[in-house]
Amino acid sequence: MDFDKDKFKNVLYFIIYKCGFRNTVGRTVIHKLLYFSDFNYYKEFNQSITNESYIKKERGPMPIHFEMAIENWLRKIR
């Protein structure tokens, strides 16, 4: 399956909405929440929510399309 840009953005925006603007929630936490959302959904239903690919980083997995989605979100709220 191909990467689903709209679903990825919706999951990202939902996580941001639920976390609010807390001092303890930064990019690394959001990366992990996206990863575990996909991972747990895959574990339950044998398919990914977004079909996103993740790269290994020092502090945990990072979604490849994260920066693109954040830039779109920032344009919307400005």
mmCIF file of the N, C-alpha and C atoms, coordinates in Angstrom:
data_MODEL
# 
_entry.id   MODEL 
# 
loop_
_atom_site.group_PDB 
_atom_site.id 
_atom_site.type_symbol 
_atom_site.label_atom_id 
_atom_site.label_alt_id 
_atom_site.label_comp_id 
_atom_site.label_asym_id 
_atom_site.label_entity_id 
_atom_site.label_seq_id 
_atom_site.pdbx_PDB_ins_code 
_atom_site.Cartn_x 
_atom_site.Cartn_y 
_atom_site.Cartn_z 
_atom_site.occupancy 
_atom_site.B_iso_or_equiv 
_atom_site.pdbx_formal_charge 
_atom_site.auth_seq_id 
_atom_site.auth_comp_id 
_atom_site.auth_asym_id 
_atom_site.auth_atom_id 
_atom_site.pdbx_PDB_model_num 
ATOM 1   N N  . MET A 1 1  ? 0.828  -1.193 0.000  1.00 0.00 ? 1  MET A N  1 
ATOM 2   C CA . MET A 1 1  ? 0.000  0.000  0.000  1.00 0.00 ? 1  MET A CA 1 
ATOM 3   C C  . MET A 1 1  ? 0.867  1.249  0.000  1.00 0.00 ? 1  MET A C  1 
ATOM 4   N N  . ASP A 1 2  ? 0.319  2.287  -0.523 1.00 0.00 ? 2  ASP A N  1 
ATOM 5   C CA . ASP A 1 2  ? 1.034  3.556  -0.576 1.00 0.00 ? 2  ASP A CA 1 
ATOM 6   C C  . ASP A 1 2  ? 0.742  4.392  0.663  1.00 0.00 ? 2  ASP A C  1 
ATOM 7   N N  . PHE A 1 3  ? 1.637  5.306  0.916  1.00 0.00 ? 3  PHE A N  1 
ATOM 8   C CA . PHE A 1 3  ? 1.486  6.244  2.024  1.00 0.00 ? 3  PHE A CA 1 
ATOM 9   C C  . PHE A 1 3  ? 0.195  7.037  1.840  1.00 0.00 ? 3  PHE A C  1 
ATOM 10  N N  . ASP A 1 4  ? -0.609 7.119  2.895  1.00 0.00 ? 4  ASP A N  1 
ATOM 11  C CA . ASP A 1 4  ? -1.865 7.869  2.858  1.00 0.00 ? 4  ASP A CA 1 
ATOM 12  C C  . ASP A 1 4  ? -1.658 9.212  3.554  1.00 0.00 ? 4  ASP A C  1 
ATOM 13  N N  . LYS A 1 5  ? -1.395 10.215 2.753  1.00 0.00 ? 5  LYS A N  1 
ATOM 14  C CA . LYS A 1 5  ? -1.064 11.551 3.257  1.00 0.00 ? 5  LYS A CA 1 
ATOM 15  C C  . LYS A 1 5  ? -2.190 12.127 4.123  1.00 0.00 ? 5  LYS A C  1 
ATOM 16  N N  . ASP A 1 6  ? -3.422 11.998 3.681  1.00 0.00 ? 6  ASP A N  1 
ATOM 17  C CA . ASP A 1 6  ? -4.547 12.562 4.430  1.00 0.00 ? 6  ASP A CA 1 
ATOM 18  C C  . ASP A 1 6  ? -4.745 11.877 5.778  1.00 0.00 ? 6  ASP A C  1 
ATOM 19  N N  . LYS A 1 7  ? -4.654 10.572 5.799  1.00 0.00 ? 7  LYS A N  1 
ATOM 20  C CA . LYS A 1 7  ? -4.800 9.858  7.072  1.00 0.00 ? 7  LYS A CA 1 
ATOM 21  C C  . LYS A 1 7  ? -3.662 10.213 8.032  1.00 0.00 ? 7  LYS A C  1 
ATOM 22  N N  . PHE A 1 8  ? -2.455 10.306 7.489  1.00 0.00 ? 8  PHE A N  1 
ATOM 23  C CA . PHE A 1 8  ? -1.315 10.668 8.331  1.00 0.00 ? 8  PHE A CA 1 
ATOM 24  C C  . PHE A 1 8  ? -1.529 12.033 8.961  1.00 0.00 ? 8  PHE A C  1 
ATOM 25  N N  . LYS A 1 9  ? -1.930 13.005 8.146  1.00 0.00 ? 9  LYS A N  1 
ATOM 26  C CA . LYS A 1 9  ? -2.168 14.348 8.675  1.00 0.00 ? 9  LYS A CA 1 
ATOM 27  C C  . LYS A 1 9  ? -3.292 14.337 9.706  1.00 0.00 ? 9  LYS A C  1 
ATOM 28  N N  . ASN A 1 10 ? -4.342 13.578 9.456  1.00 0.00 ? 10 ASN A N  1 
ATOM 29  C CA . ASN A 1 10 ? -5.452 13.504 10.415 1.00 0.00 ? 10 ASN A CA 1 
ATOM 30  C C  . ASN A 1 10 ? -5.009 12.903 11.747 1.00 0.00 ? 10 ASN A C  1 
ATOM 31  N N  . VAL A 1 11 ? -4.213 11.846 11.701 1.00 0.00 ? 11 VAL A N  1 
ATOM 32  C CA . VAL A 1 11 ? -3.710 11.239 12.937 1.00 0.00 ? 11 VAL A CA 1 
ATOM 33  C C  . VAL A 1 11 ? -2.789 12.224 13.664 1.00 0.00 ? 11 VAL A C  1 
ATOM 34  N N  . LEU A 1 12 ? -1.920 12.884 12.925 1.00 0.00 ? 12 LEU A N  1 
ATOM 35  C CA . LEU A 1 12 ? -1.016 13.867 13.518 1.00 0.00 ? 12 LEU A CA 1 
ATOM 36  C C  . LEU A 1 12 ? -1.794 15.006 14.168 1.00 0.00 ? 12 LEU A C  1 
ATOM 37  N N  . TYR A 1 13 ? -2.763 15.554 13.464 1.00 0.00 ? 13 TYR A N  1 
ATOM 38  C CA . TYR A 1 13 ? -3.544 16.670 14.000 1.00 0.00 ? 13 TYR A CA 1 
ATOM 39  C C  . TYR A 1 13 ? -4.355 16.239 15.220 1.00 0.00 ? 13 TYR A C  1 
ATOM 40  N N  . PHE A 1 14 ? -4.861 15.010 15.200 1.00 0.00 ? 14 PHE A N  1 
ATOM 41  C CA . PHE A 1 14 ? -5.603 14.488 16.346 1.00 0.00 ? 14 PHE A CA 1 
ATOM 42  C C  . PHE A 1 14 ? -4.699 14.398 17.571 1.00 0.00 ? 14 PHE A C  1 
ATOM 43  N N  . ILE A 1 15 ? -3.492 13.896 17.381 1.00 0.00 ? 15 ILE A N  1 
ATOM 44  C CA . ILE A 1 15 ? -2.539 13.787 18.493 1.00 0.00 ? 15 ILE A CA 1 
ATOM 45  C C  . ILE A 1 15 ? -2.201 15.176 19.026 1.00 0.00 ? 15 ILE A C  1 
ATOM 46  N N  . ILE A 1 16 ? -1.955 16.112 18.138 1.00 0.00 ? 16 ILE A N  1 
ATOM 47  C CA . ILE A 1 16 ? -1.653 17.478 18.576 1.00 0.00 ? 16 ILE A CA 1 
ATOM 48  C C  . ILE A 1 16 ? -2.843 18.064 19.330 1.00 0.00 ? 16 ILE A C  1 
ATOM 49  N N  . TYR A 1 17 ? -4.042 17.851 18.818 1.00 0.00 ? 17 TYR A N  1 
ATOM 50  C CA . TYR A 1 17 ? -5.247 18.349 19.474 1.00 0.00 ? 17 TYR A CA 1 
ATOM 51  C C  . TYR A 1 17 ? -5.406 17.761 20.875 1.00 0.00 ? 17 TYR A C  1 
ATOM 52  N N  . LYS A 1 18 ? -5.206 16.457 21.003 1.00 0.00 ? 18 LYS A N  1 
ATOM 53  C CA . LYS A 1 18 ? -5.376 15.786 22.296 1.00 0.00 ? 18 LYS A CA 1 
ATOM 54  C C  . LYS A 1 18 ? -4.274 16.169 23.293 1.00 0.00 ? 18 LYS A C  1 
ATOM 55  N N  . CYS A 1 19 ? -3.065 16.373 22.815 1.00 0.00 ? 19 CYS A N  1 
ATOM 56  C CA . CYS A 1 19 ? -1.954 16.726 23.709 1.00 0.00 ? 19 CYS A CA 1 
ATOM 57  C C  . CYS A 1 19 ? -1.988 18.198 24.093 1.00 0.00 ? 19 CYS A C  1 
ATOM 58  N N  . GLY A 1 20 ? -2.595 19.022 23.236 1.00 0.00 ? 20 GLY A N  1 
ATOM 59  C CA . GLY A 1 20 ? -2.615 20.452 23.506 1.00 0.00 ? 20 GLY A CA 1 
ATOM 60  C C  . GLY A 1 20 ? -1.216 21.020 23.405 1.00 0.00 ? 20 GLY A C  1 
ATOM 61  N N  . PHE A 1 21 ? -1.024 22.150 23.990 1.00 0.00 ? 21 PHE A N  1 
ATOM 62  C CA . PHE A 1 21 ? 0.287  22.793 23.955 1.00 0.00 ? 21 PHE A CA 1 
ATOM 63  C C  . PHE A 1 21 ? 0.937  22.660 25.320 1.00 0.00 ? 21 PHE A C  1 
ATOM 64  N N  . ARG A 1 22 ? 1.280  21.446 25.655 1.00 0.00 ? 22 ARG A N  1 
ATOM 65  C CA . ARG A 1 22 ? 1.932  21.154 26.939 1.00 0.00 ? 22 ARG A CA 1 
ATOM 66  C C  . ARG A 1 22 ? 3.442  21.266 26.781 1.00 0.00 ? 22 ARG A C  1 
ATOM 67  N N  . ASN A 1 23 ? 4.071  21.687 27.853 1.00 0.00 ? 23 ASN A N  1 
ATOM 68  C CA . ASN A 1 23 ? 5.530  21.816 27.827 1.00 0.00 ? 23 ASN A CA 1 
ATOM 69  C C  . ASN A 1 23 ? 6.231  20.475 27.712 1.00 0.00 ? 23 ASN A C  1 
ATOM 70  N N  . THR A 1 24 ? 5.576  19.400 28.118 1.00 0.00 ? 24 THR A N  1 
ATOM 71  C CA . THR A 1 24 ? 6.201  18.079 28.130 1.00 0.00 ? 24 THR A CA 1 
ATOM 72  C C  . THR A 1 24 ? 6.047  17.328 26.813 1.00 0.00 ? 24 THR A C  1 
ATOM 73  N N  . VAL A 1 25 ? 5.299  17.880 25.873 1.00 0.00 ? 25 VAL A N  1 
ATOM 74  C CA . VAL A 1 25 ? 5.060  17.197 24.603 1.00 0.00 ? 25 VAL A CA 1 
ATOM 75  C C  . VAL A 1 25 ? 5.755  17.961 23.485 1.00 0.00 ? 25 VAL A C  1 
ATOM 76  N N  . GLY A 1 26 ? 6.841  17.376 23.016 1.00 0.00 ? 26 GLY A N  1 
ATOM 77  C CA . GLY A 1 26 ? 7.596  17.970 21.917 1.00 0.00 ? 26 GLY A CA 1 
ATOM 78  C C  . GLY A 1 26 ? 7.569  17.048 20.717 1.00 0.00 ? 26 GLY A C  1 
ATOM 79  N N  . ARG A 1 27 ? 8.444  17.323 19.775 1.00 0.00 ? 27 ARG A N  1 
ATOM 80  C CA . ARG A 1 27 ? 8.489  16.528 18.541 1.00 0.00 ? 27 ARG A CA 1 
ATOM 81  C C  . ARG A 1 27 ? 8.773  15.050 18.807 1.00 0.00 ? 27 ARG A C  1 
ATOM 82  N N  . THR A 1 28 ? 9.702  14.772 19.704 1.00 0.00 ? 28 THR A N  1 
ATOM 83  C CA . THR A 1 28 ? 10.060 13.377 19.973 1.00 0.00 ? 28 THR A CA 1 
ATOM 84  C C  . THR A 1 28 ? 8.868  12.594 20.503 1.00 0.00 ? 28 THR A C  1 
ATOM 85  N N  . VAL A 1 29 ? 8.107  13.182 21.401 1.00 0.00 ? 29 VAL A N  1 
ATOM 86  C CA . VAL A 1 29 ? 6.923  12.512 21.951 1.00 0.00 ? 29 VAL A CA 1 
ATOM 87  C C  . VAL A 1 29 ? 5.889  12.299 20.845 1.00 0.00 ? 29 VAL A C  1 
ATOM 88  N N  . ILE A 1 30 ? 5.698  13.297 19.999 1.00 0.00 ? 30 ILE A N  1 
ATOM 89  C CA . ILE A 1 30 ? 4.733  13.159 18.906 1.00 0.00 ? 30 ILE A CA 1 
ATOM 90  C C  . ILE A 1 30 ? 5.187  12.080 17.921 1.00 0.00 ? 30 ILE A C  1 
ATOM 91  N N  . HIS A 1 31 ? 6.491  12.013 17.629 1.00 0.00 ? 31 HIS A N  1 
ATOM 92  C CA . HIS A 1 31 ? 7.014  10.943 16.759 1.00 0.00 ? 31 HIS A CA 1 
ATOM 93  C C  . HIS A 1 31 ? 6.646  9.580  17.336 1.00 0.00 ? 31 HIS A C  1 
ATOM 94  N N  . LYS A 1 32 ? 6.872  9.427  18.640 1.00 0.00 ? 32 LYS A N  1 
ATOM 95  C CA . LYS A 1 32 ? 6.600  8.139  19.286 1.00 0.00 ? 32 LYS A CA 1 
ATOM 96  C C  . LYS A 1 32 ? 5.111  7.829  19.311 1.00 0.00 ? 32 LYS A C  1 
ATOM 97  N N  . LEU A 1 33 ? 4.283  8.825  19.549 1.00 0.00 ? 33 LEU A N  1 
ATOM 98  C CA . LEU A 1 33 ? 2.839  8.599  19.552 1.00 0.00 ? 33 LEU A CA 1 
ATOM 99  C C  . LEU A 1 33 ? 2.348  8.183  18.163 1.00 0.00 ? 33 LEU A C  1 
ATOM 100 N N  . LEU A 1 34 ? 2.889  8.789  17.126 1.00 0.00 ? 34 LEU A N  1 
ATOM 101 C CA . LEU A 1 34 ? 2.530  8.381  15.763 1.00 0.00 ? 34 LEU A CA 1 
ATOM 102 C C  . LEU A 1 34 ? 2.956  6.946  15.492 1.00 0.00 ? 34 LEU A C  1 
ATOM 103 N N  . TYR A 1 35 ? 4.179  6.627  15.880 1.00 0.00 ? 35 TYR A N  1 
ATOM 104 C CA . TYR A 1 35 ? 4.693  5.272  15.674 1.00 0.00 ? 35 TYR A CA 1 
ATOM 105 C C  . TYR A 1 35 ? 3.841  4.235  16.406 1.00 0.00 ? 35 TYR A C  1 
ATOM 106 N N  . PHE A 1 36 ? 3.585  4.483  17.687 1.00 0.00 ? 36 PHE A N  1 
ATOM 107 C CA . PHE A 1 36 ? 2.818  3.508  18.456 1.00 0.00 ? 36 PHE A CA 1 
ATOM 108 C C  . PHE A 1 36 ? 1.359  3.436  18.023 1.00 0.00 ? 36 PHE A C  1 
ATOM 109 N N  . SER A 1 37 ? 0.821  4.530  17.515 1.00 0.00 ? 37 SER A N  1 
ATOM 110 C CA . SER A 1 37 ? -0.538 4.485  16.962 1.00 0.00 ? 37 SER A CA 1 
ATOM 111 C C  . SER A 1 37 ? -0.572 3.531  15.769 1.00 0.00 ? 37 SER A C  1 
ATOM 112 N N  . ASP A 1 38 ? 0.374  3.699  14.847 1.00 0.00 ? 38 ASP A N  1 
ATOM 113 C CA . ASP A 1 38 ? 0.460  2.800  13.692 1.00 0.00 ? 38 ASP A CA 1 
ATOM 114 C C  . ASP A 1 38 ? 0.755  1.364  14.117 1.00 0.00 ? 38 ASP A C  1 
ATOM 115 N N  . PHE A 1 39 ? 1.700  1.200  15.024 1.00 0.00 ? 39 PHE A N  1 
ATOM 116 C CA . PHE A 1 39 ? 2.116  -0.130 15.469 1.00 0.00 ? 39 PHE A CA 1 
ATOM 117 C C  . PHE A 1 39 ? 0.957  -0.877 16.137 1.00 0.00 ? 39 PHE A C  1 
ATOM 118 N N  . ASN A 1 40 ? 0.283  -0.222 17.054 1.00 0.00 ? 40 ASN A N  1 
ATOM 119 C CA . ASN A 1 40 ? -0.822 -0.877 17.763 1.00 0.00 ? 40 ASN A CA 1 
ATOM 120 C C  . ASN A 1 40 ? -1.988 -1.174 16.835 1.00 0.00 ? 40 ASN A C  1 
ATOM 121 N N  . TYR A 1 41 ? -2.272 -0.277 15.908 1.00 0.00 ? 41 TYR A N  1 
ATOM 122 C CA . TYR A 1 41 ? -3.339 -0.532 14.936 1.00 0.00 ? 41 TYR A CA 1 
ATOM 123 C C  . TYR A 1 41 ? -2.974 -1.732 14.065 1.00 0.00 ? 41 TYR A C  1 
ATOM 124 N N  . TYR A 1 42 ? -1.707 -1.799 13.645 1.00 0.00 ? 42 TYR A N  1 
ATOM 125 C CA . TYR A 1 42 ? -1.247 -2.921 12.826 1.00 0.00 ? 42 TYR A CA 1 
ATOM 126 C C  . TYR A 1 42 ? -1.357 -4.230 13.597 1.00 0.00 ? 42 TYR A C  1 
ATOM 127 N N  . LYS A 1 43 ? -0.990 -4.186 14.859 1.00 0.00 ? 43 LYS A N  1 
ATOM 128 C CA . LYS A 1 43 ? -1.056 -5.380 15.705 1.00 0.00 ? 43 LYS A CA 1 
ATOM 129 C C  . LYS A 1 43 ? -2.494 -5.891 15.818 1.00 0.00 ? 43 LYS A C  1 
ATOM 130 N N  . GLU A 1 44 ? -3.429 -4.973 15.892 1.00 0.00 ? 44 GLU A N  1 
ATOM 131 C CA . GLU A 1 44 ? -4.843 -5.327 16.062 1.00 0.00 ? 44 GLU A CA 1 
ATOM 132 C C  . GLU A 1 44 ? -5.514 -5.740 14.745 1.00 0.00 ? 44 GLU A C  1 
ATOM 133 N N  . PHE A 1 45 ? -5.232 -5.030 13.649 1.00 0.00 ? 45 PHE A N  1 
ATOM 134 C CA . PHE A 1 45 ? -5.982 -5.207 12.405 1.00 0.00 ? 45 PHE A CA 1 
ATOM 135 C C  . PHE A 1 45 ? -5.142 -5.683 11.216 1.00 0.00 ? 45 PHE A C  1 
ATOM 136 N N  . ASN A 1 46 ? -3.855 -5.938 11.417 1.00 0.00 ? 46 ASN A N  1 
ATOM 137 C CA . ASN A 1 46 ? -2.953 -6.399 10.357 1.00 0.00 ? 46 ASN A CA 1 
ATOM 138 C C  . ASN A 1 46 ? -2.812 -5.423 9.198  1.00 0.00 ? 46 ASN A C  1 
ATOM 139 N N  . GLN A 1 47 ? -2.979 -4.163 9.469  1.00 0.00 ? 47 GLN A N  1 
ATOM 140 C CA . GLN A 1 47 ? -2.710 -3.116 8.483  1.00 0.00 ? 47 GLN A CA 1 
ATOM 141 C C  . GLN A 1 47 ? -2.386 -1.829 9.210  1.00 0.00 ? 47 GLN A C  1 
ATOM 142 N N  . SER A 1 48 ? -1.632 -0.985 8.547  1.00 0.00 ? 48 SER A N  1 
ATOM 143 C CA . SER A 1 48 ? -1.242 0.288  9.132  1.00 0.00 ? 48 SER A CA 1 
ATOM 144 C C  . SER A 1 48 ? -2.350 1.314  8.912  1.00 0.00 ? 48 SER A C  1 
ATOM 145 N N  . ILE A 1 49 ? -2.422 2.287  9.780  1.00 0.00 ? 49 ILE A N  1 
ATOM 146 C CA . ILE A 1 49 ? -3.393 3.369  9.579  1.00 0.00 ? 49 ILE A CA 1 
ATOM 147 C C  . ILE A 1 49 ? -2.970 4.211  8.385  1.00 0.00 ? 49 ILE A C  1 
ATOM 148 N N  . THR A 1 50 ? -1.707 4.591  8.350  1.00 0.00 ? 50 THR A N  1 
ATOM 149 C CA . THR A 1 50 ? -1.223 5.562  7.368  1.00 0.00 ? 50 THR A CA 1 
ATOM 150 C C  . THR A 1 50 ? -0.270 4.990  6.329  1.00 0.00 ? 50 THR A C  1 
ATOM 151 N N  . ASN A 1 51 ? 0.240  3.795  6.554  1.00 0.00 ? 51 ASN A N  1 
ATOM 152 C CA . ASN A 1 51 ? 1.281  3.188  5.717  1.00 0.00 ? 51 ASN A CA 1 
ATOM 153 C C  . ASN A 1 51 ? 2.550  4.032  5.698  1.00 0.00 ? 51 ASN A C  1 
ATOM 154 N N  . GLU A 1 52 ? 2.782  4.737  6.767  1.00 0.00 ? 52 GLU A N  1 
ATOM 155 C CA . GLU A 1 52 ? 3.982  5.564  6.909  1.00 0.00 ? 52 GLU A CA 1 
ATOM 156 C C  . GLU A 1 52 ? 5.198  4.685  7.164  1.00 0.00 ? 52 GLU A C  1 
ATOM 157 N N  . SER A 1 53 ? 6.347  5.152  6.702  1.00 0.00 ? 53 SER A N  1 
ATOM 158 C CA . SER A 1 53 ? 7.617  4.499  7.002  1.00 0.00 ? 53 SER A CA 1 
ATOM 159 C C  . SER A 1 53 ? 8.312  5.317  8.082  1.00 0.00 ? 53 SER A C  1 
ATOM 160 N N  . TYR A 1 54 ? 9.016  4.639  8.953  1.00 0.00 ? 54 TYR A N  1 
ATOM 161 C CA . TYR A 1 54 ? 9.698  5.295  10.063 1.00 0.00 ? 54 TYR A CA 1 
ATOM 162 C C  . TYR A 1 54 ? 11.185 5.019  9.954  1.00 0.00 ? 54 TYR A C  1 
ATOM 163 N N  . ILE A 1 55 ? 11.985 6.005  10.327 1.00 0.00 ? 55 ILE A N  1 
ATOM 164 C CA . ILE A 1 55 ? 13.425 5.827  10.328 1.00 0.00 ? 55 ILE A CA 1 
ATOM 165 C C  . ILE A 1 55 ? 13.912 5.785  11.768 1.00 0.00 ? 55 ILE A C  1 
ATOM 166 N N  . LYS A 1 56 ? 14.963 5.019  11.976 1.00 0.00 ? 56 LYS A N  1 
ATOM 167 C CA . LYS A 1 56 ? 15.526 4.861  13.311 1.00 0.00 ? 56 LYS A CA 1 
ATOM 168 C C  . LYS A 1 56 ? 16.366 6.082  13.654 1.00 0.00 ? 56 LYS A C  1 
ATOM 169 N N  . LYS A 1 57 ? 16.053 6.678  14.776 1.00 0.00 ? 57 LYS A N  1 
ATOM 170 C CA . LYS A 1 57 ? 16.815 7.820  15.292 1.00 0.00 ? 57 LYS A CA 1 
ATOM 171 C C  . LYS A 1 57 ? 17.280 7.497  16.700 1.00 0.00 ? 57 LYS A C  1 
ATOM 172 N N  . GLU A 1 58 ? 18.166 8.304  17.215 1.00 0.00 ? 58 GLU A N  1 
ATOM 173 C CA . GLU A 1 58 ? 18.726 8.064  18.549 1.00 0.00 ? 58 GLU A CA 1 
ATOM 174 C C  . GLU A 1 58 ? 17.649 8.016  19.630 1.00 0.00 ? 58 GLU A C  1 
ATOM 175 N N  . ARG A 1 59 ? 16.657 8.885  19.517 1.00 0.00 ? 59 ARG A N  1 
ATOM 176 C CA . ARG A 1 59 ? 15.613 8.967  20.553 1.00 0.00 ? 59 ARG A CA 1 
ATOM 177 C C  . ARG A 1 59 ? 14.343 8.211  20.200 1.00 0.00 ? 59 ARG A C  1 
ATOM 178 N N  . GLY A 1 60 ? 14.375 7.429  19.159 1.00 0.00 ? 60 GLY A N  1 
ATOM 179 C CA . GLY A 1 60 ? 13.215 6.630  18.786 1.00 0.00 ? 60 GLY A CA 1 
ATOM 180 C C  . GLY A 1 60 ? 12.838 6.830  17.325 1.00 0.00 ? 60 GLY A C  1 
ATOM 181 N N  . PRO A 1 61 ? 11.811 6.116  16.866 1.00 0.00 ? 61 PRO A N  1 
ATOM 182 C CA . PRO A 1 61 ? 11.419 6.175  15.458 1.00 0.00 ? 61 PRO A CA 1 
ATOM 183 C C  . PRO A 1 61 ? 10.853 7.540  15.077 1.00 0.00 ? 61 PRO A C  1 
ATOM 184 N N  . MET A 1 62 ? 11.143 7.940  13.836 1.00 0.00 ? 62 MET A N  1 
ATOM 185 C CA . MET A 1 62 ? 10.640 9.214  13.325 1.00 0.00 ? 62 MET A CA 1 
ATOM 186 C C  . MET A 1 62 ? 9.947  8.967  11.987 1.00 0.00 ? 62 MET A C  1 
ATOM 187 N N  . PRO A 1 63 ? 8.716  9.469  11.833 1.00 0.00 ? 63 PRO A N  1 
ATOM 188 C CA . PRO A 1 63 ? 8.018  9.302  10.554 1.00 0.00 ? 63 PRO A CA 1 
ATOM 189 C C  . PRO A 1 63 ? 8.694  10.122 9.450  1.00 0.00 ? 63 PRO A C  1 
ATOM 190 N N  . ILE A 1 64 ? 8.779  9.554  8.275  1.00 0.00 ? 64 ILE A N  1 
ATOM 191 C CA . ILE A 1 64 ? 9.455  10.207 7.156  1.00 0.00 ? 64 ILE A CA 1 
ATOM 192 C C  . ILE A 1 64 ? 8.743  11.493 6.730  1.00 0.00 ? 64 ILE A C  1 
ATOM 193 N N  . HIS A 1 65 ? 7.426  11.505 6.745  1.00 0.00 ? 65 HIS A N  1 
ATOM 194 C CA . HIS A 1 65 ? 6.652  12.645 6.238  1.00 0.00 ? 65 HIS A CA 1 
ATOM 195 C C  . HIS A 1 65 ? 6.256  13.642 7.328  1.00 0.00 ? 65 HIS A C  1 
ATOM 196 N N  . PHE A 1 66 ? 6.882  13.584 8.473  1.00 0.00 ? 66 PHE A N  1 
ATOM 197 C CA . PHE A 1 66 ? 6.497  14.431 9.596  1.00 0.00 ? 66 PHE A CA 1 
ATOM 198 C C  . PHE A 1 66 ? 6.661  15.917 9.286  1.00 0.00 ? 66 PHE A C  1 
ATOM 199 N N  . GLU A 1 67 ? 7.812  16.306 8.772  1.00 0.00 ? 67 GLU A N  1 
ATOM 200 C CA . GLU A 1 67 ? 8.082  17.724 8.512  1.00 0.00 ? 67 GLU A CA 1 
ATOM 201 C C  . GLU A 1 67 ? 7.088  18.307 7.521  1.00 0.00 ? 67 GLU A C  1 
ATOM 202 N N  . MET A 1 68 ? 6.751  17.551 6.473  1.00 0.00 ? 68 MET A N  1 
ATOM 203 C CA . MET A 1 68 ? 5.788  18.011 5.481  1.00 0.00 ? 68 MET A CA 1 
ATOM 204 C C  . MET A 1 68 ? 4.427  18.272 6.131  1.00 0.00 ? 68 MET A C  1 
ATOM 205 N N  . ALA A 1 69 ? 3.989  17.370 6.984  1.00 0.00 ? 69 ALA A N  1 
ATOM 206 C CA . ALA A 1 69 ? 2.687  17.516 7.630  1.00 0.00 ? 69 ALA A CA 1 
ATOM 207 C C  . ALA A 1 69 ? 2.675  18.688 8.606  1.00 0.00 ? 69 ALA A C  1 
ATOM 208 N N  . ILE A 1 70 ? 3.757  18.873 9.346  1.00 0.00 ? 70 ILE A N  1 
ATOM 209 C CA . ILE A 1 70 ? 3.844  19.989 10.293 1.00 0.00 ? 70 ILE A CA 1 
ATOM 210 C C  . ILE A 1 70 ? 3.834  21.320 9.549  1.00 0.00 ? 70 ILE A C  1 
ATOM 211 N N  . GLU A 1 71 ? 4.562  21.403 8.448  1.00 0.00 ? 71 GLU A N  1 
ATOM 212 C CA . GLU A 1 71 ? 4.577  22.642 7.664  1.00 0.00 ? 71 GLU A CA 1 
ATOM 213 C C  . GLU A 1 71 ? 3.177  22.976 7.149  1.00 0.00 ? 71 GLU A C  1 
ATOM 214 N N  . ASN A 1 72 ? 2.440  21.977 6.676  1.00 0.00 ? 72 ASN A N  1 
ATOM 215 C CA . ASN A 1 72 ? 1.052  22.201 6.233  1.00 0.00 ? 72 ASN A CA 1 
ATOM 216 C C  . ASN A 1 72 ? 0.178  22.681 7.375  1.00 0.00 ? 72 ASN A C  1 
ATOM 217 N N  . TRP A 1 73 ? 0.350  22.078 8.544  1.00 0.00 ? 73 TRP A N  1 
ATOM 218 C CA . TRP A 1 73 ? -0.445 22.460 9.715  1.00 0.00 ? 73 TRP A CA 1 
ATOM 219 C C  . TRP A 1 73 ? -0.141 23.881 10.126 1.00 0.00 ? 73 TRP A C  1 
ATOM 220 N N  . LEU A 1 74 ? 1.129  24.253 10.139 1.00 0.00 ? 74 LEU A N  1 
ATOM 221 C CA . LEU A 1 74 ? 1.508  25.613 10.521 1.00 0.00 ? 74 LEU A CA 1 
ATOM 222 C C  . LEU A 1 74 ? 0.968  26.657 9.557  1.00 0.00 ? 74 LEU A C  1 
ATOM 223 N N  . ARG A 1 75 ? 0.931  26.319 8.258  1.00 0.00 ? 75 ARG A N  1 
ATOM 224 C CA . ARG A 1 75 ? 0.353  27.237 7.270  1.00 0.00 ? 75 ARG A CA 1 
ATOM 225 C C  . ARG A 1 75 ? -1.129 27.459 7.530  1.00 0.00 ? 75 ARG A C  1 
ATOM 226 N N  . LYS A 1 76 ? -1.815 26.406 7.962  1.00 0.00 ? 76 LYS A N  1 
ATOM 227 C CA . LYS A 1 76 ? -3.260 26.511 8.229  1.00 0.00 ? 76 LYS A CA 1 
ATOM 228 C C  . LYS A 1 76 ? -3.572 27.396 9.428  1.00 0.00 ? 76 LYS A C  1 
ATOM 229 N N  . ILE A 1 77 ? -2.750 27.326 10.471 1.00 0.00 ? 77 ILE A N  1 
ATOM 230 C CA . ILE A 1 77 ? -3.075 28.060 11.681 1.00 0.00 ? 77 ILE A CA 1 
ATOM 231 C C  . ILE A 1 77 ? -2.548 29.496 11.653 1.00 0.00 ? 77 ILE A C  1 
ATOM 232 N N  . ARG A 1 78 ? -1.730 29.841 10.707 1.00 0.00 ? 78 ARG A N  1 
ATOM 233 C CA . ARG A 1 78 ? -1.185 31.212 10.646 1.00 0.00 ? 78 ARG A CA 1 
ATOM 234 C C  . ARG A 1 78 ? -2.139 32.160 10.012 1.00 0.00 ? 78 ARG A C  1 
# 
